[in-house]
């Protein structure tokens, strides 16, 4: 059963094809969640003819019934002339205690004080929430004299989901694998999961954390066009997107109308998102706003008016970066584009997660989903309900972090972990490996904040935090966490209690089997009394294991293999997946690396073992023969053999066996028209590891061209 079939079966009536809303919406100012509700009613099918008929029906409903504010008086005239008329509008209900009746207000039609039957309110309590509910309403007109209110509500049907069965949603999660569920959520937010790797999916889904966690403080900065504000603008009727420059302390927290205190945005919404946050750069921001915000981010409360108020709204700050990440790491810091007034250690220390928006590719036509995902209003209601569930204590079952972390560090990691568990594993069913994947993500997201605090505020350098933890489910193993941008750009940490001779710089490896302990420190300054040791290049050839992160850059064949192959006269490459043109290109780049890094390749013998795939054999033979003929000019003897096997390895006649977990296929897909196509260091990696093992095959007189003999050596 395909993923789309599973989705249709498990959430029938609650899903919609995500590209349809765009086709229908056009220039209409109708919220996406309203459109998707209607599409879910008329287009919940995989039959193309039924979908086309449903789209036309939805267009007809919008065209004939949606009330545009500019046409409000025209619609009122239609109601009077026809006696009744059906409209789509946002309705808010209040109780008029004096008249002892419920009264409705219509957002676009401009009517207020219209009596509404108690049965409608009882059936749809969200009408009283203050946020309003989009409805299809039949409004009648009462002519004659001595009529107090000429408008009457004859029928009312909410076109938002009035309630959900959260337990049903949780139970349906068990029908999906983790990978399927992640892709399902990606479809739900409107993006094509096939165009992203797992790390990019995590970064995208992290944008939902302010919706699912109370009082969650979120920052994402990155290039334009990566969808940073999309989920805050279109996803949920429980969130509000405001321009950063339009936010004032009264609007956000409390405004005074005489002696009456009116609670601001934080009292009515789950999420208050500051859009285009960077555009405040250079503006004078009210100091009262910053102080009040600072207290709220830390304590969930604020002092305004006559007393102290509490709220649960999360804060999200999204904006664009002006420089590349390498530039910011070298010359400033990752917060450089936000308003200067907010670049304060005390303020930024309240941020739970800094989402690396620069890792998400600019959205193109094929970036958007054409598959089925949950109706936006449905997933919004689910996220709203899950805010009541607190899983922060669950982390202590898996990890014990270093004591150098502050309480705010711990809280940030716990809240991110809790939110990600609710998103990906709402049934609580996850493996230890999956739990540690979330812990790593949460710790890295907080470390990104802390690393910048060392640069911005020197007081934080006095008590550096070591982002490492004990894996309680893995026999006490210790793991150190670093941010991907620091690894890819070779940003050194301040090393404590480490023998300089044991410090191995791969310039690209994220972790080594030795697992040295490092501490965060100032990235731009080094103490004159304690100069930073110069890190060695990967020139020493010793037995070790290197691990690489998904999305990591700066990794090349030269850094991985050249030192170990420099003196070999015979090299055996075992890779079962040399088939497609880009895989053959990997092989050619490997051989080119040997030509470029060795003093001489004259007399070098290279033997390739790869697996058979009958339909591709003739074409592959032609390509390999072309390589063979070309290498003759360089004095290289190249040969190849087809056989069935799965393990990957590179073996030399001078006693080295290199085991790259993915063989030569270590890079994510890249455009042939990008710099990455010609520069390996610019490519993003897949997650993989490399083992370097000394087998001393040469001294035993074993023919290393025979893979079986090599395998026997390893087993011995």
DAKA-V27226 format. One line per field, one symbol per residue. phi: phi as a letter, one per 20 degrees, with the letter a starting at -180 (. if undefined). psi: psi as a letter, one per 40 degrees, with the letter a starting at -180 (. if undefined). burial: + if it has 16 or more other C-alpha atoms within 10 Angstrom, else -. Layout:
phi->???
psi->???
burial->???
This chain:
phi->.fgffffffecgndcbffefgffefmefeeggffgffffffdcfbdefffffffffffgffffecfeegfdgfffgfffffenbaecdbedcdceeffelbecdcdfefnebmefcfgfffffcfffefnencfceceddddeoeldfcedceebbcfddfebcdfffgfffgfedffffffffffgfendeffeceffffffffffegfeddflddccccaffmdnfegfeedfcfeccdcfgfeecfffedbdddmeeedfegfedcfcddeelgffegneeegfffffffgfffedmcbdbmeaeccbdfedcdcadedcffgfffedbafefeeggfeecgffffefebdefgfeefgfdgefefddecfggffffffffffffdddffffffdbcegffffffffffffffggfffffecfemebfffffffffgffffffffffgfffefcfffffcfeeecbeefeclmgdcddcefffffdlefeeedlcfgfeeddembfebcgflfeccfbfedccfffcffffffffdedbfacddcefnfdnecgfffdgfedfdfdccdddbfddcfgffffgffffffgfffdefbdfnfdcdddbeebgfdggffggfffffgfffgfendedbbbdaeacfdaccdfdodcddegdmeeddffcffddfffdcffeeeeefaccddcedlfffemefffeffffffffff
psi->hiddddddddfheeiiheeddddddbehfhiddddddddddefgiehddddddddddddddddddhhhddeddddddddddediihihihhhhihhddefiiiihhdddeiifhihiddddddgeedeeeeihhihhhhihhaaifhdhehihdihhhfihdiigddddddddeeiidddddddddddeeihdeeiidddddddddeedddehifhhhhhiaiifefdeddddedheeihhihdeehiddddchihgbehhhhadeeeidhhhhifdeeeheihhhddddddddddddeeiihibeahiiiehihhhiiiieiidddddddbieedeihddeghddddeehdhhhgdeehihhadeeiieahiihddddddddddedehhededdeedihiieeiiddddddddddddddddddfdeegiidddddddddddddddddddddddddhddeedgihhgiihgdeffeihhhhiidddddefhiihhifhhdeehhheedhdiiddfihiiiaheeihhddgihihiiigehhihihhiiiheiiehidddddddeedeidhhhhhheggciddddddddddddddddeidiehehhhhhhiiigdeeddddddddddddddeddeehhhiiihihidiiihiieeehhhghdebegeiihihefidddehdeeiiiihiihhhhhefdddefhheehddddddddd.
burial->--+--+++-++-+++++++++--++----++++++++++++++++-----+--++-+++-++--++++------++--++---+++++++++++-------++++++++---+++++--+---+-+++--++++++++++++--------+++--+-++++-------++-++----+-++++++++++++++--+-+++++++++++++++++++++++++++-++++-++++++++++++-++--+++-++++-----+-+++++++++++++++++++---+----+-+++++++-+++-++---+-+++++++++++---++-++--++++++++++++-+-+++++++++++++++-----+++++++++++++++++++++--+++--+--++-++--+---++-++++++++++++++++-------++-+++++++++++++++++++---++--++++++++------++++++++++++++++++-------++++++++++---++++++++--------------+------++++++++++++++++++-++-++-++++++++++----+-++-+++-+++-----+--+++++++++-------+---+--++--+----+++-+-------++++++++++++++++++++-+----------++++++++++++++++++------++-+--+------
